[in-house]
Amino acid sequence: MQRKSKIYTKTGDQGTTALYDGQRLHKDDRVFEALGDVDELNALIGLALAQMQTMSQEIDVLTHVSEQGLINDSAFLSDIQRDLIDVGSALGTPLDGKKGASDLRVRFHGECAKLERQIDAWDFALPRLTQFILPQGGVVAAKLHVARTVCRRAERRVWPLVEQRKVEIEVAQYLNRLADLLFVCARRYTIGEEVPYKKA
């Protein structure tokens, strides 16, 4: 029986972590800040998906989602999670990394058109927005709103790397569009009426 590899390597015990090309950087490097945010975003989408899977008995309270729609949305968001793994691969193998590593790196071309098509399809069935809304509306909607805010943070972390020519601009553009998609998806899963912002 083949022995499994150990989860812990101890190689990061001195405060550095390796990129995919073998280059070691301090754990607080901008690359790892961006990677951490993308990882957090992926986990939050997974959390929203887990909640969505328990909604079959509550589907009748959602105005904009049918049971088949729930299945399709879950599949689409799972596909987004796979995209985010590719985003992480692109971030973890910088364009200016070790010679030869670029031949092995993931070429992330982005899927903005895919996201835009889904945004348009979901938004078409939603009430027209005329003012800001509060980020609430049930557990799934709230979790998607949290994912949206983390997506914006990840985007902010990625832009300096784009400007330093460490990663393709398509990575930042994808995160920009994904935040929009998560906002529309949160609206789609809002239970009851949306709560408009009113100055206190």
Secondary structure by P-SEA (a helix, b strand, c coil): cccccccccccccccccccccccccccccaaaaaaaaaaaaaaaaaaaaaaaaaccccccccccccaaaaaaaaaaaaaaaaaaaaaaaaaaccccccccccccccccccaaaaaaaaaaaaaaacccccccccccccaaaaaaaaaaaaaaaaaaaaaaaaaaccccaaaaaaaaaaaaaaaaaaaaaccccccccccc
